[in-house]
Amino acid sequence: MRKGNGDVLFAWPLASHIITAGWQYSDGTAHNAIDLRAATGTPVYAAEGGTVDWVQQWDGSTKTGNMSYGNLVRVQHEPYNGGKLQTYYAHLDSTVVVEGQTVREGELLGFAGNTGNSFGSHLHFEVRLNGVRYNPLNWLDSDFSVAGDHVRLGKYTSVPREDTPAGFEAQAIDVSVYQGDIDWAQVKAAGIYAAVIRAGYGRYVEQEDLKFRQNYTNARDAGMPVGVYWYSYAKTPEQAQQEADICLQVLGDRALQMPLYMDQEWADTPVANRTACVVAFLDRIRERHAGLVGYYTYTSYFASVDVPTIQAHADTIWLADYRQSYDKTIPRDMHQYSSSGTVPGISGRVDMNRLYRDFPGELEKEEKPVFTSDTLKIGPVSTGDRAAIRTLAESLAVAAVDDGDYIIVGPMSAGDRAAVSNKALALGLGCEDYEEPEEPQAPAVDLTEVLAALGRIETAQAAQGKQLVALMNKLAAAGAALV
């Protein structure tokens, strides 16, 4: 990448940065390059965008002259201080690019190997300016280690990374039916950290991506963190809500480790409605989906929406811009930098992205409450919060009953429970499982006691009967005396 002060900061050409030979060999003789530890088959990436101006295929025997490099890829980059800047990637086992091909930083060039004048698999990385070799560490950051005290690095000044997104950075791809059948185990082995899979497009369930289920299942089986995107054709907020509903229907109960994105790039969506469509889609998803929601588009389209409004409704932004010098002030957690990437396990081209936020890592650290009852007790709630929860419950055809400062919602399905609890937690409300109070039950009856009680009642009644007869006789005698 080109920094604001004109410096070039190369990306490391391997995922691992262990130097086995520096600017000088251990005996002090000139090496004029660095060697990086890499087993045969390790993916090798472009250190910066540019044009592949030389691809050499080793003849299998010669180890002198240019053939000493073995299988080689050379990339010519934008001029540096007016000079020709090139990087060499040598001793490769195989290559995947052709001469004249334009590549982006981080794009796959080939695989490390042991060809040419080589004694063990590794990557020989070389930098030339105007045809003169310079220590590559002058264009790399200090994120490396050495294989031992024998490594002689030479003189250099590492380039700091203050202009790059802080902290986390990883490679991600996005795929759809157009990538065909994917070998996800190979994708993961190639160093791809995460994938965003197209779930579908439009407002009808029949528009589910034909490879969505296969891609989701196989990617998760390979241990790949997965997110999804839905391509929007919505012209109105109402249509955007319909798309969100269908997207969730297609997604079903599949868990995501990356966000669920609205992909808005259709030119026929009226400019006046674009922001409202985004808000309608994202809010609908957020109400009913327990996970992060995001917005995807490209730079020029982004200029036609209200960015602060979208930021208020989206957890994250994913932006596409294939230029080497793009506007870095536009907010993004993921940057799509190429639509012509090459990744093992995928035949043909694939979209490549730099991920600057560790969504899967955040998910692992986050402790979310687990609800098991089919009814939830939410609150204390304000009048506005109560109305919001009631509106959601009505849209789900779920009962909602006021209980003082609380509202009882349910019974409901697990999916509806997730939507309701998600909404409550988003509003900052308390939410807990609710169990209907049980009716008090009569104590168990002892038959012996019942019979004894009946006996006592009968005895008392008999005594009362004798007393009544005696009283009646006295009354009769008194009546006779008066006659």
C-alpha positions as CSV (number, residue, x, y, z in Angstrom):
1,M,0.0,0.0,0.0
2,R,1.1,3.6,-0.5
3,K,1.2,5.7,2.6
4,G,0.3,9.4,2.9
5,N,4.0,10.3,3.2
6,G,4.9,8.4,0.0
7,D,6.3,5.3,1.7
8,V,5.5,1.9,0.4
9,L,4.4,-0.7,3.0
10,F,4.5,-4.1,1.4
11,A,2.3,-6.8,2.8
12,W,4.1,-9.9,3.9
13,P,3.9,-12.5,1.0
14,L,3.2,-15.4,3.4
15,A,0.8,-15.7,6.3
16,S,3.8,-16.7,8.5
17,H,6.8,-14.3,8.8
18,I,9.8,-16.4,9.9
19,I,13.1,-15.4,8.2
20,T,15.6,-18.2,7.6
21,A,18.1,-16.2,5.7
22,G,18.5,-12.4,5.6
23,W,20.2,-9.8,3.5
24,Q,23.4,-11.8,4.0
25,Y,24.0,-15.5,4.4
26,S,25.3,-16.8,7.7
27,D,28.8,-16.8,6.4
28,G,28.6,-13.1,5.5
29,T,28.3,-13.5,1.7
30,A,25.7,-11.6,-0.2
31,H,22.2,-12.9,-0.4
32,N,20.5,-9.7,-1.5
33,A,17.0,-11.0,-0.5
34,I,15.3,-12.7,2.3
35,D,14.2,-16.3,2.6
36,L,11.0,-17.1,4.5
37,R,10.1,-20.5,6.0
38,A,7.4,-22.2,3.9
39,A,6.5,-25.8,3.4
40,T,5.8,-26.9,-0.2
41,G,2.3,-25.8,-1.1
42,T,2.2,-22.8,1.2
43,P,0.2,-20.0,-0.5
44,V,2.3,-17.0,-1.7
45,Y,0.6,-13.6,-2.1
46,A,1.4,-10.4,-3.9
47,A,3.1,-7.9,-1.5
48,E,1.4,-5.0,-3.3
49,G,-0.9,-4.5,-6.3
50,G,0.7,-4.3,-9.7
51,T,1.2,-6.1,-13.0
52,V,2.8,-9.6,-13.4
53,D,5.5,-8.8,-15.8
54,W,7.4,-12.2,-15.7
55,V,6.4,-15.8,-15.0
56,Q,9.2,-18.3,-15.3
57,Q,8.7,-22.0,-15.4
58,W,11.7,-24.0,-14.3
59,D,13.2,-26.5,-16.8
60,G,13.6,-29.0,-14.0
61,S,17.4,-29.2,-14.1
62,T,19.3,-25.9,-14.7
63,K,20.3,-24.2,-11.5
64,T,22.3,-21.3,-12.9
65,G,21.4,-17.8,-14.2
66,N,17.7,-17.0,-14.1
67,M,16.9,-20.7,-13.8
68,S,18.4,-20.6,-10.4
69,Y,15.2,-18.9,-9.2
70,G,13.2,-22.0,-10.3
71,N,9.5,-21.3,-10.8
72,L,9.3,-17.5,-10.4
73,V,6.7,-14.7,-10.4
74,R,7.8,-11.1,-10.7
75,V,5.3,-8.2,-10.1
76,Q,5.9,-4.6,-11.2
77,H,4.3,-2.1,-8.9
78,E,3.5,1.6,-9.2
79,P,6.7,3.8,-9.5
80,Y,8.4,4.5,-6.2
81,N,10.2,7.9,-6.1
82,G,10.0,7.9,-9.9
83,G,11.7,4.5,-10.1
84,K,10.7,1.0,-11.3
85,L,9.7,-1.1,-8.2
86,Q,9.5,-4.9,-8.6
87,T,9.1,-7.9,-6.3
88,Y,10.4,-11.4,-6.9
89,Y,8.8,-14.6,-5.6
90,A,11.2,-17.5,-6.3
91,H,11.6,-21.3,-5.9
92,L,7.8,-21.8,-6.2
93,D,6.3,-25.2,-6.5
94,S,3.7,-23.9,-9.0
95,T,2.2,-20.6,-10.2
96,V,-1.4,-19.5,-10.7
97,V,-0.9,-16.2,-12.6
98,V,0.1,-15.3,-16.1
99,E,2.2,-12.5,-17.6
100,G,0.3,-9.2,-18.1
101,Q,-2.2,-10.1,-15.3
102,T,-3.2,-7.3,-12.9
103,V,-3.1,-8.4,-9.3
104,R,-4.1,-6.8,-6.0
105,E,-2.2,-6.8,-2.8
106,G,-2.8,-10.1,-1.0
107,E,-3.8,-11.9,-4.2
108,L,-2.5,-15.5,-4.7
109,L,0.5,-15.8,-7.0
110,G,1.4,-19.4,-6.5
111,F,2.7,-21.9,-3.9
112,A,6.0,-22.2,-2.2
113,G,8.4,-25.0,-3.2
114,N,11.9,-26.2,-3.7
115,T,12.7,-25.5,-7.4
116,G,15.8,-24.1,-9.0
117,N,19.0,-23.6,-7.0
118,S,17.3,-24.4,-3.7
119,F,18.1,-26.6,-0.7
120,G,14.7,-27.2,0.9
121,S,11.3,-25.7,0.5
122,H,11.1,-21.9,1.2
123,L,10.2,-18.6,-0.4
124,H,12.9,-16.3,-1.8
125,F,11.5,-12.8,-1.6
126,E,13.5,-10.1,-3.4
127,V,12.9,-6.3,-4.1
128,R,14.5,-4.4,-6.9
129,L,14.3,-0.7,-7.6
130,N,15.5,0.4,-11.1
131,G,17.0,-3.1,-11.4
132,V,19.1,-2.9,-8.2
133,R,18.4,-5.2,-5.3
134,Y,17.5,-3.6,-2.0
135,N,16.9,-5.1,1.4
136,P,13.2,-6.1,1.4
137,L,12.9,-5.3,5.1
138,N,13.0,-1.6,4.2
139,W,9.5,-2.0,2.7
140,L,8.0,-4.4,5.3
141,D,6.8,-3.9,8.9
142,S,8.6,-5.3,11.9
143,D,6.1,-8.2,12.4
144,F,8.6,-11.0,11.9
145,S,10.9,-13.4,13.7
146,V,14.1,-15.1,12.8
147,A,14.9,-18.8,12.7
148,G,18.1,-18.4,14.8
149,D,21.1,-16.4,15.6
150,H,22.7,-17.3,12.3
151,V,20.3,-15.1,10.4
152,R,22.0,-11.8,9.3
153,L,19.4,-9.2,8.4
154,G,21.7,-6.4,7.3
155,K,20.8,-2.7,7.5
156,Y,17.2,-1.7,7.1
157,T,14.4,0.5,8.5
158,S,11.0,-1.1,8.9
159,V,8.0,0.8,7.7
160,P,5.5,1.5,10.6
161,R,1.8,0.6,10.1
162,E,0.2,3.6,11.6
163,D,-1.8,4.3,8.4
164,T,-3.3,0.8,8.2
165,P,-6.4,-0.3,10.2
166,A,-5.3,-1.0,13.7
167,G,-5.2,-4.5,15.1
168,F,-6.8,-7.4,13.4
169,E,-6.5,-8.1,9.6
170,A,-7.3,-11.3,7.7
171,Q,-8.3,-12.5,4.2
172,A,-12.0,-13.3,3.5
173,I,-13.9,-14.3,0.3
174,D,-17.5,-13.9,-0.8
175,V,-19.1,-16.5,-3.0
176,S,-22.3,-17.5,-4.8
177,V,-23.5,-20.0,-7.3
178,Y,-21.1,-18.6,-9.8
179,Q,-18.1,-20.2,-8.0
180,G,-19.6,-23.7,-8.6
181,D,-18.6,-26.5,-6.3
182,I,-16.0,-25.3,-3.8
183,D,-13.5,-27.4,-1.8
184,W,-13.8,-25.6,1.5
185,A,-11.0,-27.6,3.1
186,Q,-8.6,-26.3,0.5
187,V,-9.9,-22.7,0.9
188,K,-9.3,-22.8,4.7
189,A,-5.8,-24.4,4.2
190,A,-4.9,-21.5,1.8
191,G,-5.2,-19.1,4.7
192,I,-8.7,-17.7,4.1
193,Y,-10.1,-16.7,7.5
194,A,-13.8,-16.3,6.7
195,A,-16.4,-16.4,4.0
196,V,-19.6,-14.5,3.2
197,I,-22.1,-16.6,1.2
198,R,-24.9,-15.3,-1.0
199,A,-28.2,-16.6,0.4
200,G,-30.2,-15.2,-2.4
201,Y,-31.7,-12.1,-4.0
202,G,-35.1,-10.3,-4.4
203,R,-38.4,-10.9,-2.7
204,Y,-39.3,-14.5,-3.5
205,V,-38.2,-17.7,-1.8
206,E,-37.5,-19.2,-5.2
207,Q,-34.6,-16.7,-5.5
208,E,-32.5,-18.6,-2.9
209,D,-29.0,-19.0,-4.3
210,L,-28.7,-22.5,-5.8
211,K,-25.5,-23.2,-3.9
212,F,-26.3,-21.5,-0.6
213,R,-27.2,-24.6,1.4
214,Q,-24.2,-26.6,0.0
215,N,-21.8,-23.8,0.6
216,Y,-23.0,-23.1,4.1
217,T,-22.9,-26.8,5.1
218,N,-19.5,-27.5,3.6
219,A,-17.9,-24.3,4.8
220,R,-19.0,-24.9,8.3
221,D,-17.9,-28.6,8.2
222,A,-14.5,-27.3,7.2
223,G,-14.4,-25.0,10.2
224,M,-14.8,-21.8,8.2
225,P,-16.6,-18.9,9.9
226,V,-19.6,-17.9,7.7
227,G,-21.7,-14.8,7.1
228,V,-24.4,-14.3,4.4
229,Y,-25.5,-11.5,2.0
230,W,-28.7,-10.8,0.3
231,Y,-28.7,-9.0,-3.1
232,S,-31.4,-6.3,-3.0
233,Y,-33.7,-5.3,-5.9
234,A,-35.9,-3.2,-3.6
235,K,-37.2,0.1,-4.9
236,T,-39.2,0.9,-1.7
237,P,-38.9,0.3,2.0
238,E,-41.9,-2.1,1.8
239,Q,-40.1,-4.2,-0.8
240,A,-36.9,-4.1,1.4
241,Q,-38.9,-5.5,4.3
242,Q,-40.2,-8.3,2.1
243,E,-36.7,-9.1,1.0
244,A,-35.5,-9.3,4.7
245,D,-38.4,-11.7,5.5
246,I,-37.4,-14.0,2.6
247,C,-33.8,-13.8,3.5
248,L,-34.5,-14.9,7.1
249,Q,-36.8,-17.7,5.7
250,V,-33.9,-19.0,3.6
251,L,-31.4,-18.7,6.4
252,G,-33.7,-20.6,8.8
253,D,-32.0,-21.6,12.0
254,R,-28.4,-21.6,10.6
255,A,-26.0,-19.9,12.9
256,L,-23.7,-17.2,11.6
257,Q,-20.2,-16.2,12.8
258,M,-20.0,-13.2,10.5
259,P,-22.7,-10.5,9.9
260,L,-25.8,-10.8,7.7
261,Y,-25.3,-8.1,5.0
262,M,-27.8,-6.2,2.7
263,D,-26.1,-6.0,-0.7
264,Q,-27.4,-2.7,-2.3
265,E,-25.9,-1.9,-5.6
266,W,-28.9,-2.0,-8.0
267,A,-28.9,1.2,-10.1
268,D,-32.7,1.1,-10.6
269,T,-33.3,1.7,-6.9
270,P,-34.4,5.4,-6.8
271,V,-31.7,7.5,-5.1
272,A,-34.4,9.1,-2.9
273,N,-35.3,5.7,-1.5
274,R,-32.0,4.1,-1.1
275,T,-31.3,5.0,2.5
276,A,-34.9,4.2,3.5
277,C,-34.6,0.8,1.9
278,V,-31.4,0.1,3.8
279,V,-33.0,1.1,7.1
280,A,-36.1,-1.0,6.4
281,F,-34.1,-4.1,5.6
282,L,-31.6,-3.9,8.4
283,D,-34.2,-3.0,11.1
284,R,-36.4,-6.0,10.0
285,I,-33.4,-8.3,10.2
286,R,-32.3,-6.9,13.6
287,E,-35.8,-7.5,15.0
288,R,-35.9,-11.2,14.1
289,H,-32.2,-12.3,13.9
290,A,-29.8,-12.8,16.7
291,G,-26.6,-11.5,15.1
292,L,-24.9,-8.6,13.5
293,V,-26.3,-6.8,10.5
294,G,-24.2,-5.0,7.9
295,Y,-24.4,-3.0,4.7
296,Y,-22.5,-3.7,1.5
297,T,-22.0,-1.5,-1.6
298,Y,-19.3,0.1,-3.7
299,T,-17.7,3.5,-3.3
300,S,-19.6,5.5,-5.9
301,Y,-22.9,4.0,-4.8
302,F,-22.1,4.8,-1.2
303,A,-22.0,8.5,-2.2
304,S,-25.8,8.3,-2.9
305,V,-26.9,7.3,0.6
306,D,-27.0,9.0,4.0
307,V,-24.0,7.5,5.6
308,P,-24.7,8.6,9.3
309,T,-28.2,7.2,9.0
310,I,-26.9,3.8,7.7
311,Q,-24.2,3.8,10.4
312,A,-27.0,4.2,13.0
313,H,-28.8,1.1,11.8
314,A,-25.9,-1.1,10.7
315,D,-23.4,-2.8,12.9
316,T,-20.8,-2.8,10.2
317,I,-20.1,-1.6,6.7
318,W,-18.5,-3.7,3.9
319,L,-17.2,-1.6,0.9
320,A,-15.9,-2.5,-2.5
321,D,-13.3,-0.5,-4.2
322,Y,-10.8,-2.1,-6.6
323,R,-8.5,0.9,-7.0
324,Q,-5.0,0.9,-5.4
325,S,-5.5,4.5,-4.2
326,Y,-9.0,4.5,-2.7
327,D,-10.6,6.8,-0.2
328,K,-9.5,5.4,3.1
329,T,-11.7,7.9,5.1
330,I,-14.9,6.0,4.2
331,P,-15.7,3.7,7.2
332,R,-15.5,0.0,6.7
333,D,-14.8,-3.2,8.6
334,M,-14.2,-5.2,5.4
335,H,-12.8,-4.0,2.1
336,Q,-13.5,-5.9,-1.1
337,Y,-10.4,-5.2,-3.2
338,S,-10.7,-7.6,-6.2
339,S,-13.2,-9.6,-8.1
340,S,-10.6,-11.7,-9.9
341,G,-8.8,-13.4,-7.0
342,T,-7.6,-17.0,-7.2
343,V,-7.9,-19.3,-4.2
344,P,-7.2,-23.1,-4.0
345,G,-10.4,-25.1,-3.9
346,I,-12.2,-22.6,-6.2
347,S,-12.1,-22.9,-10.0
348,G,-12.1,-19.5,-11.6
349,R,-12.1,-16.1,-10.1
350,V,-13.5,-15.1,-6.7
351,D,-14.0,-11.8,-4.8
352,M,-11.2,-11.1,-2.3
353,N,-11.6,-9.0,0.9
354,R,-9.5,-7.7,3.7
355,L,-11.3,-8.2,7.0
356,Y,-10.3,-5.6,9.6
357,R,-12.6,-6.8,12.4
358,D,-12.5,-10.2,14.0
359,F,-16.3,-11.0,14.1
360,P,-15.8,-14.7,14.9
361,G,-13.5,-13.8,17.7
362,E,-16.0,-11.3,19.1
363,L,-18.7,-13.9,19.0
364,E,-16.6,-16.4,20.9
365,K,-15.9,-13.9,23.7
366,E,-19.5,-12.6,23.9
367,E,-21.6,-14.2,26.6
368,K,-25.2,-14.1,25.7
369,P,-28.1,-15.1,27.9
370,V,-29.7,-18.4,27.1
371,F,-33.5,-18.6,27.2
372,T,-35.3,-21.9,27.3
373,S,-38.9,-21.1,28.3
374,D,-41.5,-20.6,25.5
375,T,-42.6,-17.4,27.4
376,L,-40.5,-14.4,28.4
377,K,-40.9,-11.7,31.1
378,I,-39.5,-8.4,29.9
379,G,-38.9,-5.2,31.9
380,P,-39.3,-3.0,33.7
381,V,-40.5,-1.2,30.5
382,S,-41.4,2.3,29.7
383,T,-44.4,3.2,27.7
384,G,-42.4,3.4,24.5
385,D,-40.5,0.1,25.2
386,R,-43.8,-1.6,25.9
387,A,-45.2,-0.4,22.6
388,A,-42.1,-1.6,20.8
389,I,-42.3,-5.1,22.3
390,R,-46.1,-5.3,21.7
391,T,-45.7,-4.3,18.1
392,L,-43.1,-7.0,17.5
393,A,-45.2,-9.6,19.3
394,E,-48.2,-8.7,17.1
395,S,-46.2,-9.0,13.9
396,L,-45.2,-12.5,15.1
397,A,-48.8,-13.4,16.1
398,V,-47.6,-13.9,19.7
399,A,-49.5,-13.0,22.8
400,A,-48.3,-10.1,24.9
401,V,-49.8,-9.4,28.3
402,D,-49.1,-6.5,30.6
403,D,-48.0,-7.4,34.1
404,G,-47.4,-4.1,36.0
405,D,-44.0,-2.7,35.0
406,Y,-43.4,-5.8,32.9
407,I,-44.8,-7.4,29.8
408,I,-45.2,-11.2,29.4
409,V,-44.7,-12.4,25.8
410,G,-45.6,-16.0,24.7
411,P,-45.9,-18.8,24.4
412,M,-43.9,-18.8,21.1
413,S,-41.5,-20.8,19.0
414,A,-37.7,-20.8,19.5
415,G,-37.3,-18.6,16.5
416,D,-39.8,-16.0,17.7
417,R,-38.3,-16.2,21.2
418,A,-34.9,-15.3,19.7
419,A,-36.5,-12.3,17.9
420,V,-38.3,-11.1,21.0
421,S,-35.3,-11.5,23.3
422,N,-33.0,-9.9,20.7
423,K,-35.3,-6.8,20.6
424,A,-35.5,-6.6,24.4
425,L,-31.8,-6.8,24.8
426,A,-31.2,-4.2,22.1
427,L,-33.5,-1.9,24.0
428,G,-31.5,-2.5,27.2
429,L,-34.4,-4.2,28.9
430,G,-34.3,-7.1,31.4
431,C,-35.4,-10.4,29.9
432,E,-35.9,-13.7,31.6
433,D,-37.7,-17.0,31.3
434,Y,-41.2,-16.9,32.5
435,E,-43.1,-19.9,33.9
436,E,-46.9,-19.6,34.5
437,P,-47.6,-19.8,38.3
438,E,-49.1,-23.1,39.2
439,E,-52.6,-23.2,40.7
440,P,-52.6,-24.2,44.4
441,Q,-53.5,-27.8,44.8
442,A,-55.7,-29.3,47.5
443,P,-53.7,-31.5,50.0
444,A,-53.8,-35.2,49.5
445,V,-56.8,-36.8,51.2
446,D,-56.4,-39.7,53.8
447,L,-59.5,-42.0,53.5
448,T,-59.2,-43.2,57.1
449,E,-59.4,-39.6,58.4
450,V,-62.4,-38.9,56.1
451,L,-64.3,-42.0,57.4
452,A,-63.5,-41.0,61.0
453,A,-64.7,-37.5,60.4
454,L,-68.0,-38.8,58.9
455,G,-68.4,-41.0,61.9
456,R,-68.0,-38.0,64.2
457,I,-70.5,-36.1,62.2
458,E,-73.0,-39.0,62.3
459,T,-72.5,-39.3,66.1
460,A,-73.0,-35.6,66.6
461,Q,-76.1,-35.6,64.4
462,A,-77.5,-38.6,66.4
463,A,-77.0,-36.7,69.7
464,Q,-78.5,-33.6,68.2
465,G,-81.5,-35.7,67.1
466,K,-82.1,-37.1,70.6
467,Q,-81.9,-33.6,72.0
468,L,-84.4,-32.4,69.5
469,V,-86.8,-35.2,70.3
470,A,-86.6,-34.5,74.0
471,L,-87.2,-30.8,73.4
472,M,-90.2,-31.6,71.2
473,N,-91.7,-33.8,74.0
474,K,-91.3,-31.1,76.5
475,L,-93.0,-28.6,74.2
476,A,-95.9,-31.1,73.7
477,A,-96.3,-31.6,77.5
478,A,-96.3,-27.9,78.1
479,G,-98.9,-27.5,75.4
480,A,-101.2,-30.2,77.0
481,A,-100.9,-28.5,80.4
482,L,-102.2,-25.2,79.0
483,V,-105.4,-26.8,77.6
